[in-house]
Amino acid sequence: MRWLTGGYGTVEGTCAYFDVLAANAAAGSGKRGFGVWLDGRLAGYVDLEPDLGDGLDPGDVNLTYAVHPWARGRGVAVEAVRLVCEVLRTTAVGTRAALRIEPGNAASLRVADRAGFVLLREVVSATDTHPDGTPVTFRVFARDL
Ligand SMILES: CC(C)(COP(=O)(O)OP(=O)(O)OC[C@H]1O[C@@H](n2cnc3c(N)ncnc32)[C@H](O)[C@@H]1OP(=O)(O)O)[C@@H](O)C(=O)NCCC(=O)NCCS
């Protein structure tokens, strides 16, 4: 749950979040989200966020992803990252794709490796905190577009 949304989701909150993403998509700015489809079903999400600075360098576009449990372990996240990097390339958004992953998130670390990302550094977040208030540590990975 922590690595998905940071907390319990509600229908209202999720709808409001999707409205923000739809408005950003229409404006061509800010965080943009994509549904990931597998066998005709919504299998997960991948987002790109060009304006996130925490732990990243100028030109880096932060990517986040989540795959529904039924669809995991079939390469969905790796393929979603590949596709969203293609979107960044063709729309000329940013110069590098970046991932910020907590050291304990083994599945996501493996996705970074399989998607061809290189570890840049480990950073203590200036913005993200654990439920107890301590700052989150991220491993920062990047891949040229
Ligand atoms: C991380 C996540 C998106 C991976 O999705 P996925 O579609 O199952 O990933 P893929 O199938 O593309 O690749 C996963 C790789 O990680 C490996 N893996 C999966 N779970 C793992 C685990 N718990 N420990 C170690 N490796 C794991 C898989 O074996 C695979 O590697 P392989 O091809 O060498 O066998 C999914 O687990 C998820 O939604 N997690 C919760 C949200 C999240 O953590 N998002 C990322 C935040 S940075």
The ligand as an SDF file (V2000), in Angstrom:
LIG
                    3D

 48 50  0  0  0  0  0  0  0  0999 V2000
    6.9990   -3.2640   -8.7910 C   0  0  0  0  0  0  0  0  0  0  0  0
    5.8570   -3.8100   -9.6690 C   0  0  0  0  0  0  0  0  0  0  0  0
    5.2720   -2.6670  -10.4680 C   0  0  0  0  0  0  0  0  0  0  0  0
    6.4570   -4.8780  -10.5890 C   0  0  0  0  0  0  0  0  0  0  0  0
    5.4490   -5.2240  -11.5390 O   0  0  0  0  0  0  0  0  0  0  0  0
    5.5610   -6.5550  -12.4690 P   0  0  0  0  0  0  0  0  0  0  0  0
    4.7220   -6.3240  -13.6780 O   0  0  0  0  0  0  0  0  0  0  0  0
    5.3040   -7.7490  -11.6480 O   0  0  0  0  0  0  0  0  0  0  0  0
    7.0900   -6.5210  -12.8740 O   0  0  0  0  0  0  0  0  0  0  0  0
    7.7570   -7.3430  -14.0830 P   0  0  0  0  0  0  0  0  0  0  0  0
    7.0450   -8.6530  -14.2400 O   0  0  0  0  0  0  0  0  0  0  0  0
    7.8460   -6.4130  -15.2570 O   0  0  0  0  0  0  0  0  0  0  0  0
    9.2340   -7.5830  -13.5630 O   0  0  0  0  0  0  0  0  0  0  0  0
    9.3970   -7.8710  -12.2330 C   0  0  0  0  0  0  0  0  0  0  0  0
   10.7750   -8.4280  -12.0130 C   0  0  0  0  0  0  0  0  0  0  0  0
   10.9390   -8.3400  -10.5980 O   0  0  0  0  0  0  0  0  0  0  0  0
   10.9910   -9.6480  -10.0720 C   0  0  0  0  0  0  0  0  0  0  0  0
   10.2460   -9.6360   -8.8350 N   0  0  0  0  0  0  0  0  0  0  0  0
    8.9080   -9.5680   -8.6690 C   0  0  0  0  0  0  0  0  0  0  0  0
    8.6150   -9.5760   -7.3520 N   0  0  0  0  0  0  0  0  0  0  0  0
    9.8030   -9.6280   -6.6970 C   0  0  0  0  0  0  0  0  0  0  0  0
   10.1730   -9.6500   -5.3190 C   0  0  0  0  0  0  0  0  0  0  0  0
    9.2510   -9.5720   -4.3490 N   0  0  0  0  0  0  0  0  0  0  0  0
   11.4770   -9.7400   -5.0280 N   0  0  0  0  0  0  0  0  0  0  0  0
   12.4280   -9.7710   -6.0020 C   0  0  0  0  0  0  0  0  0  0  0  0
   12.1310   -9.7230   -7.3220 N   0  0  0  0  0  0  0  0  0  0  0  0
   10.8370   -9.6520   -7.6450 C   0  0  0  0  0  0  0  0  0  0  0  0
   10.3530  -10.5420  -11.1230 C   0  0  0  0  0  0  0  0  0  0  0  0
   10.8080  -11.8670  -10.9740 O   0  0  0  0  0  0  0  0  0  0  0  0
   10.8550   -9.8960  -12.3930 C   0  0  0  0  0  0  0  0  0  0  0  0
   12.2070  -10.1920  -12.6570 O   0  0  0  0  0  0  0  0  0  0  0  0
   12.6300  -11.3830  -13.6830 P   0  0  0  0  0  0  0  0  0  0  0  0
   11.9710  -11.0610  -14.9940 O   0  0  0  0  0  0  0  0  0  0  0  0
   14.1050  -11.3140  -13.7380 O   0  0  0  0  0  0  0  0  0  0  0  0
   12.0910  -12.6450  -13.0930 O   0  0  0  0  0  0  0  0  0  0  0  0
    4.7310   -4.4560   -8.8070 C   0  0  0  0  0  0  0  0  0  0  0  0
    5.3230   -5.3850   -7.9420 O   0  0  0  0  0  0  0  0  0  0  0  0
    3.9330   -3.4460   -7.9960 C   0  0  0  0  0  0  0  0  0  0  0  0
    2.9240   -2.9070   -8.4830 O   0  0  0  0  0  0  0  0  0  0  0  0
    4.3640   -3.1620   -6.7670 N   0  0  0  0  0  0  0  0  0  0  0  0
    3.6650   -2.1790   -5.9360 C   0  0  0  0  0  0  0  0  0  0  0  0
    3.8500   -0.7600   -6.4450 C   0  0  0  0  0  0  0  0  0  0  0  0
    5.3090   -0.3690   -6.5340 C   0  0  0  0  0  0  0  0  0  0  0  0
    6.1390   -0.7970   -5.7510 O   0  0  0  0  0  0  0  0  0  0  0  0
    5.6210    0.5030   -7.5110 N   0  0  0  0  0  0  0  0  0  0  0  0
    6.9790    1.0010   -7.7170 C   0  0  0  0  0  0  0  0  0  0  0  0
    7.2790    2.1450   -6.7890 C   0  0  0  0  0  0  0  0  0  0  0  0
    8.9620    2.6910   -7.0380 S   0  0  0  0  0  0  0  0  0  0  0  0
  1  2  1  0
  2  3  1  0
  2  4  1  0
  2 36  1  0
  4  5  1  0
  5  6  1  0
  6  7  2  0
  6  8  1  0
  6  9  1  0
  9 10  1  0
 10 11  2  0
 10 12  1  0
 10 13  1  0
 13 14  1  0
 14 15  1  0
 15 16  1  0
 15 30  1  0
 16 17  1  0
 17 18  1  0
 17 28  1  0
 18 19  1  0
 18 27  1  0
 19 20  2  0
 20 21  1  0
 21 22  1  0
 21 27  2  0
 22 23  1  0
 22 24  2  0
 24 25  1  0
 25 26  2  0
 26 27  1  0
 28 29  1  0
 28 30  1  0
 30 31  1  0
 31 32  1  0
 32 33  2  0
 32 34  1  0
 32 35  1  0
 36 37  1  0
 36 38  1  0
 38 39  2  0
 38 40  1  0
 40 41  1  0
 41 42  1  0
 42 43  1  0
 43 44  2  0
 43 45  1  0
 45 46  1  0
 46 47  1  0
 47 48  1  0
M  END
$$$$
